[in-house]
Amino acid sequence: MEIFGSPLIIPIGAFVVAIVAIVSGIWLEAHKSRTKAEQRMAMIARGMPVTEIERLLGTKDEEQRPPKDPLRSLGNARRAGIILVSSGVGIMLFFFALTVIIRQREILSGAAVGLIPLAIGIGFFIDYNLQRRELSRFGLEVEADKP
């Protein structure tokens, strides 16, 4: 059995690359936090004050991202929904047109591919409406013409 001549080598390679990338990222984050902890311990052992250590190494509060704007998140959900629904409908229309042009009914099965982005886009629209309803409960009204 020849492993490298197999047609399965490419998908297996893709999965191996993805797994190695994920494991490497996790290992890198653990290594960073371990190194930072060792640096803190060395500074404490030398008698450095805590405020000076926090100034030099930073604190967890500085590493946190600022809070997200809910209206921006709402606009992103709506934009993603529009793009995905349009893509799904476009793919389906492409295969319908191809079926009419070539006159082979088997090509219609390709239109099912358009159902994937269509369904995800509909999910984004549902998320958009849920976010909008949640924001209105907190007193933030979102107008239909504003993103």
C-alpha positions as CSV (number, residue, x, y, z in Angstrom):
1,M,0.0,0.0,0.0
2,E,1.5,3.3,-1.1
3,I,0.5,6.1,1.4
4,F,1.8,9.0,-0.6
5,G,0.1,8.0,-3.8
6,S,-3.3,7.8,-2.1
7,P,-5.9,10.5,-3.0
8,L,-6.7,10.8,0.7
9,I,-3.3,12.3,1.5
10,I,-4.4,15.9,0.7
11,P,-7.4,15.9,3.1
12,I,-5.4,14.2,5.8
13,G,-2.6,16.7,5.3
14,A,-5.1,19.6,5.6
15,F,-6.4,18.2,8.9
16,V,-2.9,17.6,10.2
17,V,-1.9,21.2,9.4
18,A,-5.1,22.5,11.1
19,I,-4.5,20.4,14.2
20,V,-0.8,21.4,14.4
21,A,-1.8,25.1,14.1
22,I,-4.4,24.8,16.9
23,V,-2.1,22.9,19.2
24,S,0.8,25.3,18.5
25,G,-1.4,28.3,19.3
26,I,-2.5,26.8,22.6
27,W,1.1,25.9,23.5
28,L,2.3,29.4,22.6
29,E,-0.3,31.0,24.9
30,A,0.6,28.6,27.8
31,H,4.2,29.4,27.3
32,K,3.6,33.1,27.3
33,S,1.6,33.0,30.5
34,R,4.2,30.7,32.1
35,T,7.1,33.1,31.1
36,K,5.1,36.1,32.5
37,A,4.5,34.3,35.7
38,E,8.2,33.4,36.1
39,Q,9.1,37.0,35.4
40,R,6.7,38.1,38.1
41,M,8.1,35.6,40.6
42,A,11.7,36.7,39.9
43,M,10.8,40.4,40.3
44,I,9.0,39.6,43.6
45,A,12.0,37.6,44.8
46,R,14.2,40.6,44.1
47,G,11.9,42.8,46.3
48,M,10.3,44.9,43.5
49,P,7.0,46.5,44.5
50,V,3.8,45.2,43.0
51,T,2.9,48.5,41.4
52,E,6.2,48.5,39.6
53,I,5.8,44.9,38.4
54,E,2.3,45.7,37.1
55,R,3.6,48.8,35.3
56,L,6.4,46.8,33.6
57,L,4.6,43.6,32.8
58,G,1.0,44.9,32.5
59,T,-2.1,43.6,34.1
60,K,-5.0,41.5,32.9
61,D,-7.2,44.6,32.8
62,E,-5.0,46.2,30.1
63,E,-5.2,43.1,27.9
64,Q,-9.0,43.1,27.8
65,R,-10.7,44.5,24.7
66,P,-13.0,47.5,25.1
67,P,-16.7,46.6,25.1
68,K,-18.3,46.0,21.7
69,D,-20.8,48.6,20.4
70,P,-24.1,46.7,20.2
71,L,-25.3,48.7,17.2
72,R,-22.1,47.7,15.3
73,S,-22.7,44.1,16.1
74,L,-26.3,44.4,15.0
75,G,-25.1,46.0,11.6
76,N,-22.6,43.2,11.2
77,A,-25.2,40.5,11.7
78,R,-27.5,42.2,9.2
79,R,-24.7,42.6,6.6
80,A,-23.6,39.0,7.0
81,G,-27.2,37.8,6.5
82,I,-27.7,39.9,3.4
83,I,-24.4,38.6,1.9
84,L,-25.0,34.9,2.7
85,V,-28.7,34.9,1.6
86,S,-27.7,36.6,-1.7
87,S,-24.9,34.2,-2.2
88,G,-27.2,31.2,-1.6
89,V,-29.8,32.5,-4.0
90,G,-27.2,33.3,-6.6
91,I,-25.7,29.8,-6.4
92,M,-29.1,28.3,-6.7
93,L,-30.1,30.5,-9.7
94,F,-26.8,29.7,-11.4
95,F,-27.5,26.0,-11.3
96,F,-31.1,26.5,-12.4
97,A,-29.9,28.5,-15.4
98,L,-27.2,25.9,-16.1
99,T,-29.9,23.2,-16.1
100,V,-31.9,25.1,-18.6
101,I,-29.0,25.8,-20.8
102,I,-27.4,22.4,-20.9
103,R,-30.8,20.6,-20.5
104,Q,-29.6,17.9,-18.1
105,R,-31.6,17.5,-15.0
106,E,-28.7,16.0,-13.0
107,I,-27.2,19.5,-12.7
108,L,-30.1,20.6,-10.5
109,S,-28.5,18.7,-7.6
110,G,-25.8,21.4,-7.6
111,A,-28.5,23.9,-6.5
112,A,-28.5,22.2,-3.1
113,V,-25.1,23.7,-2.5
114,G,-26.8,27.1,-2.3
115,L,-29.0,26.0,0.6
116,I,-25.9,26.1,2.9
117,P,-25.2,29.9,2.7
118,L,-28.9,30.5,2.4
119,A,-29.6,28.8,5.7
120,I,-26.7,30.4,7.5
121,G,-27.9,33.8,6.2
122,I,-31.4,33.2,7.5
123,G,-29.7,32.4,10.8
124,F,-28.0,35.7,10.8
125,F,-31.3,37.5,10.1
126,I,-32.8,35.6,13.1
127,D,-29.9,36.7,15.2
128,Y,-30.3,40.3,14.0
129,N,-34.0,40.3,15.0
130,L,-33.2,38.8,18.4
131,Q,-30.5,41.4,19.0
132,R,-32.8,44.2,18.0
133,R,-35.5,42.9,20.3
134,E,-33.0,42.6,23.2
135,L,-31.7,46.1,22.6
136,S,-35.3,47.5,22.6
137,R,-35.9,45.8,26.0
138,F,-32.9,47.9,27.3
139,G,-34.3,51.1,25.9
140,L,-32.2,51.3,22.7
141,E,-34.5,51.6,19.7
142,V,-33.0,50.7,16.4
143,E,-34.5,52.4,13.4
144,A,-35.0,50.4,10.2
145,D,-33.0,52.8,8.0
146,K,-30.0,53.0,10.3
147,P,-27.3,50.3,10.4
